[in-house]
Amino acid sequence: MKRGARMAVLTAAAAVVVLPLAACGSGDGGEPGSGAGLGTGPIDIWYSTNEQEIAWGEQVVEAWNAEHADQQVTAQAIPAGSSSEDVIAASITAGNTPCLVFNTAPAAVPAFQKQGGLVNLSATFDDAEDYITGRSGAAADGFRSADGDLYQLPWKTNPFMLYYNKTVFEAAGLDPENPQLSTYDDLLAAAEAIQASGAADYAIYPPATADYTNVNFDFYPFFLANSGGTQLIEDGKATFAGDEALETLELWQTLYAEGYASAEAYSGDMWAGPFADGVAAMGIAGPWGAGQFDGKVEYGAVPIPTADGTAADETATFADSKNVGLYSACENQQTAWDFLKFATDDENDLALLETTGQFPTRTDVPELAAEFLAEQPFFEAFAAAVPLAVDVPTVDGLAEKMQVFRDAWGEAVQSGSGDLPAVFGAAATTVDGLAG
């Protein structure tokens, strides 16, 4: 996916060879959940199509295989499809998932679990709870399923921040080194100055399509920051019609009403393109943004603004996590679990950061990556934000519920007008009434 963009500031393999697709996954076929269980032996894994992640994965697999002649790992990038989630879901139905997918979206886990496609890590492996919580701390609780167990290992997180174009800011009479972007009023004042100066076409230009996932690139990071980390749905109820949510909704409605943001779909890369192309003065992205923007714009990054201004070390943000699922068609689940622990140990987690610029979901990132951060100080703020990063809620029917929100967004926010309490109050009622 483009959000896992290449990091031009980092060293990566110049050429990557993708291993061929295994003919019948890692299990013995059959219905989802029919894997043989805690055996040891060869396994298959999938990882992202991102070039740097493939380079990282190949190194990890090579190191493992060198020491485990009878438990060889065969790896490949996830097969092409409309989305990774669709490919995995189809593979679960066919009963031929690999043992591990290092690209499992937390939002998709409830659906995969309902399909019978995922192994309950907490219940299957005696050391799973201690290992996962020891590595990720309280962040692991955000990925628990409704039964309280973990069906995914928290793997990597990409805290979102607000990037800004220093050249545009200077042309607009704004301080390019110490921008005033702590509050919503600050953001609107900057947007007004940018518009008046003509230094950029728009102040900000998030993805404008109606796809539900785009909430993660406009409302959700700002709402998380403004609410201290409140998820879109908590305790089975929508939270996006409360006071803090309405403050965020009003901000975005104003951005669209004043022409500071565009509601038209961008013709290029809708996530990074407007900022990378200089069309927008600001953009919302994780640490991967550096690789998208290097050599294109001179940029800085600040924590997401809030209504009243929140200290950086208290500002929650969107995590944009990808986790690892162990799939139930796997015949040799013990090997898969042992390899998963190997792939997420100190050495390989550090290699993940150094190779991809993406942060492992663990409590000790600043200590683990001290040398890297000293050499790449731009990433220090992102490292500090890892413990504050919050993901989408792990609830049944999340895609449908988020789409209800996104439809209301198009009606009352991107339009630049609308009764926000009424529209989003009705949307929250709809979401609360949807079955999992």
Summary of the structure (lengths in Angstrom):
residues: 436
radius of gyration: 21.6
end to end distance: 27.1
largest distance: 66.9
contacts: 1543
relative contact order: 0.19
helix: 45%
strand: 14%
